[in-house]
Amino acid sequence: MRLGLAGTGRIGTAHAEILRQLPEVSSVVVADAAPERARAAAAKLGVEAVESIDELFTAGLDGVVIAAATDAHPELIIRGVDAGLPVFCEKPVAGDVAGTRAVVDHVAGADVPVQIGFQRRFDAGYTAARAAVTAGELGWLHSLRATTLDPAPPPAEYVPTSGGLFRDCGVHDFDIIRWVSGREVTEVYATGSNRGEAFFADAGDVDTAAVLLTLDDATLATVSLTRYNAAGYDVRLDVLGSAGSVAVGLDERLPLTSVEGVAWPAGPAYPGFMERFRASYVRELEVFTEVVAGRVPSPCTVGDALAAFRIAEACEVSRRERRPVRLDELGT
């Protein structure tokens, strides 16, 4: 199959490199708002480049991967669907809940699949945890504990357009808690702080946050987030039930040191999300080729993305207003 890719920044170039190696992909065509960047990526990877996003949609594609800037996502998703092309799009679908709902409404009437890039759903550990929950091996769940701890903050210029810590970072935890537990979040309470660079507070954001989620069966979930974890990239999920518990992320590259002198983990720590989830990125694009071929439905829909984004939005309201926020306050 012939796949197009819009956006050749860091994540887009990584996706193009994976796509060109997949057995079902015969050719990859890339485009970018900056044509010279697309040409450079194409030369590096040995794929085709076109001079504009418009030209990409006339390149005889079987599907399209969107890794452009967030503000371009809604238009590009809709263009792909309206052209009858299966779409893979990096999160988020849009920069706010209203924009996400508009895309959900638009694609609902089309028989064209859209897959959103929540790569943790394709990680072996999270997949095994979900299987344990689904099989009833843990009994009834009482608690989930999730962490996403970045080793270093992003560039200052990224923060004002990032959507904030909950929408940019925590949204992955919110999605995976829904996916692993099989439940919906009904209420959130979130707080945050700034002890690092001033540019977070200047943008109205926080660099560290703690979240308490209540699920629709009264299971409780906590989420810890920070931009400052110099020990390394630390992403985990503990799933605790009445009959057993499992943990995701307790591998030899976990960036923790035991003060009891236990000689584990061996390290080295993951330096970032690309290294931690390399296999997951490959698997999600493998599955996208199956979606394009019509063999499987989308494993992560725009509706799933809206559900996770609503949780992030509720967290931001909760943090600013310093109160619990029910999801139904945000509408459907």
C-alpha positions as CSV (number, residue, x, y, z in Angstrom):
1,M,0.0,0.0,0.0
2,R,1.0,3.6,-0.6
3,L,0.8,5.8,2.5
4,G,1.2,9.6,2.9
5,L,2.6,11.4,5.9
6,A,1.8,15.0,6.8
7,G,4.4,16.6,9.1
8,T,8.1,15.8,9.2
9,G,9.1,17.0,12.6
10,R,10.6,14.7,15.2
11,I,7.6,12.3,15.6
12,G,6.6,12.5,11.9
13,T,10.1,11.6,10.7
14,A,10.1,8.7,13.2
15,H,6.8,7.5,11.9
16,A,8.0,7.7,8.3
17,E,11.1,5.6,9.2
18,I,8.8,2.9,10.7
19,L,6.4,3.0,7.8
20,R,9.0,2.5,5.1
21,Q,10.1,-0.7,6.9
22,L,6.7,-2.3,7.2
23,P,6.1,-5.2,4.8
24,E,2.7,-4.1,3.7
25,V,3.9,-0.6,2.8
26,S,5.2,-0.3,-0.8
27,S,5.9,3.4,-0.7
28,V,5.8,6.4,1.6
29,V,5.1,10.0,0.5
30,V,5.9,12.9,2.9
31,A,4.8,16.5,3.0
32,D,5.3,19.4,5.4
33,A,4.1,23.0,5.7
34,A,7.9,23.7,5.2
35,P,8.7,21.9,2.0
36,E,12.4,22.0,2.6
37,R,11.9,20.0,5.8
38,A,9.9,17.3,3.9
39,R,12.7,17.1,1.3
40,A,15.3,16.7,3.9
41,A,13.4,13.9,5.7
42,A,12.7,12.2,2.4
43,A,16.4,12.3,1.4
44,K,17.4,10.9,4.8
45,L,14.9,8.1,4.7
46,G,14.8,7.3,1.0
47,V,11.1,8.0,0.6
48,E,9.2,10.4,-1.7
49,A,8.5,14.1,-0.9
50,V,5.9,16.4,-2.4
51,E,5.9,20.2,-2.2
52,S,2.7,20.8,-0.2
53,I,0.0,19.1,1.9
54,D,-2.4,19.8,-1.0
55,E,-0.2,17.8,-3.3
56,L,0.0,15.0,-0.8
57,F,-3.8,14.4,-1.0
58,T,-3.5,14.0,-4.8
59,A,-0.6,11.5,-4.6
60,G,-2.6,8.3,-5.1
61,L,-2.6,7.3,-1.4
62,D,-4.3,4.4,0.3
63,G,-4.1,6.1,3.7
64,V,-2.6,9.1,5.5
65,V,-0.7,9.6,8.7
66,I,-1.0,13.0,10.3
67,A,1.9,14.2,12.5
68,A,1.6,17.9,11.8
69,A,1.1,20.7,14.3
70,T,-1.9,20.3,16.6
71,D,-3.8,23.2,15.1
72,A,-3.7,21.4,11.7
73,H,-5.1,18.1,13.0
74,P,-8.9,18.8,12.6
75,E,-8.7,20.0,9.0
76,L,-6.3,17.2,8.0
77,I,-8.4,14.5,9.6
78,I,-11.5,15.8,7.9
79,R,-9.7,16.1,4.5
80,G,-8.6,12.5,4.8
81,V,-12.0,11.2,5.7
82,D,-13.7,13.3,3.0
83,A,-11.3,11.9,0.5
84,G,-12.1,8.3,1.6
85,L,-8.6,7.7,3.0
86,P,-8.2,5.9,6.3
87,V,-6.5,8.3,8.8
88,F,-3.9,7.8,11.5
89,C,-3.5,11.0,13.6
90,E,-1.2,11.8,16.5
91,K,-3.0,13.0,19.6
92,P,-4.7,15.4,20.1
93,V,-7.5,15.4,17.6
94,A,-7.9,19.1,18.2
95,G,-6.7,21.8,20.7
96,D,-9.9,21.9,22.7
97,V,-13.0,19.8,23.6
98,A,-15.2,21.8,21.2
99,G,-12.9,21.2,18.3
100,T,-12.6,17.5,19.1
101,R,-16.4,17.2,19.3
102,A,-16.7,18.8,15.9
103,V,-14.3,16.2,14.3
104,V,-16.2,13.4,16.1
105,D,-19.5,14.6,14.7
106,H,-18.0,15.0,11.2
107,V,-16.5,11.5,10.9
108,A,-19.5,9.8,12.5
109,G,-21.4,9.9,9.3
110,A,-18.5,8.5,7.2
111,D,-17.5,4.9,6.7
112,V,-13.8,5.8,6.9
113,P,-11.7,4.6,9.9
114,V,-9.7,7.1,11.9
115,Q,-7.0,5.9,14.4
116,I,-5.6,8.2,17.0
117,G,-2.1,7.7,18.2
118,F,-2.3,6.7,21.9
119,Q,0.7,4.4,21.6
120,R,0.6,3.0,25.1
121,R,-2.4,0.8,24.0
122,F,0.2,-1.2,22.0
123,D,2.8,-1.6,24.7
124,A,3.2,-5.3,25.8
125,G,2.9,-4.4,29.5
126,Y,-0.3,-2.3,29.3
127,T,-1.8,-5.0,27.0
128,A,-1.0,-7.7,29.5
129,A,-2.5,-5.6,32.3
130,R,-5.7,-5.1,30.4
131,A,-5.9,-8.8,29.6
132,A,-5.5,-9.6,33.4
133,V,-8.4,-7.2,34.2
134,T,-10.6,-8.5,31.4
135,A,-10.0,-12.1,32.5
136,G,-11.0,-11.3,36.1
137,E,-7.6,-12.4,37.4
138,L,-7.3,-9.4,39.7
139,G,-10.9,-9.7,41.1
140,W,-12.6,-6.3,41.4
141,L,-10.4,-3.3,41.1
142,H,-10.0,-0.8,43.9
143,S,-7.1,1.3,42.8
144,L,-4.9,2.3,39.9
145,R,-1.7,4.3,40.2
146,A,-0.3,5.9,37.1
147,T,2.8,8.0,36.6
148,T,4.3,10.0,33.7
149,L,7.5,11.7,34.8
150,D,9.5,13.4,32.1
151,P,13.3,13.7,32.6
152,A,13.5,17.3,31.6
153,P,11.0,20.1,30.6
154,P,10.3,20.9,27.0
155,P,11.5,24.1,25.4
156,A,10.0,27.3,26.8
157,E,8.4,28.1,23.4
158,Y,6.5,24.8,23.4
159,V,4.7,25.3,26.6
160,P,2.2,28.1,25.7
161,T,0.9,26.0,22.7
162,S,1.1,22.6,24.4
163,G,-2.3,22.7,26.0
164,G,-0.8,22.3,29.4
165,L,0.4,19.4,31.5
166,F,-2.9,17.6,31.7
167,R,-3.8,17.9,28.0
168,D,-0.3,17.3,26.6
169,C,1.1,14.7,29.0
170,G,-1.6,13.4,31.4
171,V,-4.0,12.6,28.6
172,H,-2.0,9.4,27.9
173,D,-2.5,8.3,31.5
174,F,-6.2,9.1,31.3
175,D,-6.6,7.1,28.1
176,I,-4.7,4.1,29.4
177,I,-6.7,4.0,32.6
178,R,-9.9,3.9,30.6
179,W,-8.5,1.2,28.3
180,V,-7.0,-1.0,31.0
181,S,-9.9,-0.8,33.5
182,G,-12.7,-0.8,30.9
183,R,-14.4,1.9,33.0
184,E,-15.3,5.6,32.5
185,V,-14.1,8.4,34.7
186,T,-17.0,10.3,36.5
187,E,-15.1,12.8,38.6
188,V,-11.7,14.4,39.0
189,Y,-9.8,16.4,41.5
190,A,-6.5,17.9,40.4
191,T,-3.8,20.1,41.8
192,G,-0.5,21.4,40.5
193,S,2.6,23.3,41.5
194,N,5.5,25.2,40.0
195,R,9.0,24.8,41.5
196,G,10.9,24.8,38.2
197,E,11.3,27.3,35.4
198,A,9.1,30.4,35.4
199,F,7.9,29.9,31.9
200,F,5.3,27.3,33.0
201,A,3.6,29.7,35.4
202,D,4.0,32.5,32.8
203,A,1.9,30.3,30.4
204,G,-0.7,29.5,33.1
205,D,0.6,25.9,33.3
206,V,2.2,23.8,36.1
207,D,5.3,21.6,36.0
208,T,4.0,19.0,38.5
209,A,0.5,17.7,39.2
210,A,-1.4,15.1,41.2
211,V,-4.8,13.8,40.1
212,L,-7.5,11.7,41.8
213,L,-10.0,10.1,39.4
214,T,-13.2,8.4,40.5
215,L,-14.4,5.7,38.0
216,D,-18.0,4.8,37.3
217,D,-17.7,1.7,39.5
218,A,-16.1,3.6,42.5
219,T,-12.6,2.4,41.6
220,L,-10.1,5.1,42.5
221,A,-7.1,6.1,40.3
222,T,-4.2,8.4,41.0
223,V,-2.0,10.1,38.4
224,S,1.3,11.7,39.1
225,L,2.8,14.1,36.5
226,T,6.0,16.1,36.3
227,R,8.4,17.8,33.8
228,Y,11.3,17.3,36.2
229,N,12.5,13.7,36.8
230,A,16.2,13.9,36.1
231,A,16.7,10.2,37.0
232,G,15.0,9.3,33.6
233,Y,11.7,8.8,31.9
234,D,9.4,7.1,34.3
235,V,6.0,5.8,33.0
236,R,4.2,3.2,35.1
237,L,0.8,1.8,36.0
238,D,-0.1,-0.3,39.0
239,V,-3.4,-2.1,38.8
240,L,-4.6,-3.3,42.2
241,G,-7.6,-5.6,42.8
242,S,-9.3,-7.7,45.4
243,A,-7.6,-10.9,44.2
244,G,-4.2,-9.7,42.8
245,S,-2.2,-6.9,41.4
246,V,0.0,-6.2,38.4
247,A,2.4,-3.5,37.5
248,V,3.5,-2.0,34.1
249,G,6.9,-0.4,33.8
250,L,8.9,-2.3,36.4
251,D,11.6,-3.3,34.0
252,E,15.4,-3.1,34.2
253,R,15.4,0.5,33.0
254,L,13.1,1.9,35.7
255,P,14.7,5.1,36.9
256,L,14.5,4.4,40.6
257,T,17.2,3.6,43.2
258,S,16.5,1.4,46.2
259,V,17.6,3.0,49.5
260,E,17.6,-0.6,50.9
261,G,20.5,-1.4,48.7
262,V,18.7,-3.8,46.3
263,A,20.8,-4.1,43.2
264,W,17.9,-3.5,40.8
265,P,17.0,-2.1,38.3
266,A,20.2,-2.5,36.3
267,G,19.6,0.5,34.0
268,P,20.3,2.6,32.1
269,A,17.1,4.6,32.4
270,Y,15.1,5.5,29.3
271,P,16.0,9.0,28.2
272,G,12.6,9.8,26.8
273,F,9.3,8.6,25.4
274,M,10.6,7.6,22.0
275,E,13.0,5.1,23.4
276,R,10.5,3.8,26.0
277,F,7.8,3.2,23.5
278,R,9.7,2.4,20.3
279,A,8.1,-1.0,20.0
280,S,4.7,0.4,20.6
281,Y,5.1,3.0,17.9
282,V,6.0,0.2,15.5
283,R,3.0,-1.9,16.5
284,E,0.4,0.9,16.3
285,L,1.5,1.6,12.7
286,E,1.5,-2.1,11.9
287,V,-2.1,-2.2,13.1
288,F,-2.9,1.0,11.1
289,T,-1.9,-0.9,7.9
290,E,-4.4,-3.6,8.9
291,V,-7.0,-0.8,9.4
292,V,-6.2,0.5,5.9
293,A,-6.5,-3.0,4.5
294,G,-9.9,-3.3,6.0
295,R,-9.1,-6.3,8.2
296,V,-9.6,-4.6,11.6
297,P,-11.5,-1.6,12.9
298,S,-9.7,1.4,14.4
299,P,-8.3,0.4,17.8
300,C,-8.4,4.0,19.1
301,T,-11.2,6.1,17.7
302,V,-11.8,9.9,17.8
303,G,-14.4,9.1,20.4
304,D,-11.8,7.5,22.6
305,A,-9.6,10.6,22.1
306,L,-12.5,12.9,23.1
307,A,-13.1,10.8,26.3
308,A,-9.5,11.2,27.4
309,F,-9.4,14.9,26.4
310,R,-12.6,15.6,28.5
311,I,-10.8,14.1,31.5
312,A,-7.8,16.4,30.9
313,E,-10.1,19.4,30.5
314,A,-11.9,18.6,33.8
315,C,-8.5,18.4,35.5
316,E,-7.6,21.8,34.3
317,V,-10.9,23.2,35.6
318,S,-10.4,21.4,38.9
319,R,-6.8,22.8,39.3
320,R,-7.8,26.4,38.5
321,E,-11.0,26.4,40.6
322,R,-9.6,24.1,43.4
323,R,-12.6,21.8,43.5
324,P,-13.7,18.3,42.4
325,V,-15.2,18.4,38.9
326,R,-17.7,15.9,37.5
327,L,-17.3,14.9,33.9
328,D,-20.9,15.6,33.2
329,E,-20.3,19.3,33.9
330,L,-18.5,19.4,30.5
331,G,-21.4,17.9,28.6
332,T,-21.3,14.8,26.4
